[in-house]
Amino acid sequence: MTVYETDVPGVGKKFEVDVGGGARAVVLLHHDGRVELFRRPDADADSEKVFELTSQQANYLGSILEGAYFETVDMDRLSVPLGDAIIEWVDITDASPVAGRTLAEADLRAVSGISVIAVQRGPDTVPNPGPDFRVEPGDILVTLGTREQQSVFADRCQGGDATIDGVDDGAGADGTDGA
């Protein structure tokens, strides 16, 4: 990761961090401890202010980002009672090909191998939705499957056509995905 550091006379220091795709996160540390966070979409664009923090807020956020409040684990070494399966939350956007379709029409289990175990719609949670449940933009699907299955599912929700080895790309025997 590349970090660019610049002195800003009379203000403090500016740090720019490459975050991929030509975009940068820009952090401006003021002499009085305040912190401003900006996003620059590409090298030729102006920075867009995201938010400003007090010195104390910046210290707390820095501690969180550093891992002082939560330490990540090596997912390849993590042992959970679900075996190779993990639970993921997937946001459904207006552009998602899943939006506006029932779980049966989307055929998610046949395409990716995942199971939809719940849907969060606003403040409401729908546990174990049936095949006739219609997915809407703004829904958050709670899914169960292996990492590979989750990756295929996330790609499918973004309009991709990925399939997984050993999983049929067509409809299930009864025309539903069984989610």
Salt bridges, closest charged atoms under 4 A:
GLU5 OE2 - LYS13 NZ 2.98
ASP7 OD1 - LYS13 NZ 2.60
GLU16 OE2 - LYS14 NZ 3.29
GLU16 OE1 - ARG24 NH1 3.02
GLU16 OE2 - ARG40 NH2 3.12
ASP18 OD1 - ARG24 NE 3.10
ASP32 OD2 - ARG34 NE 2.97
GLU36 OE1 - HIS30 NE2 2.59
GLU36 OE2 - LYS49 NZ 2.96
GLU52 OE2 - ARG34 NH1 2.89
GLU52 OE1 - LYS49 NZ 2.92
GLU105 OE1 - ARG134 NH1 3.59
ASP139 OD2 - ARG121 NH2 2.74
ASP169 OD1 - ARG156 NH2 3.74
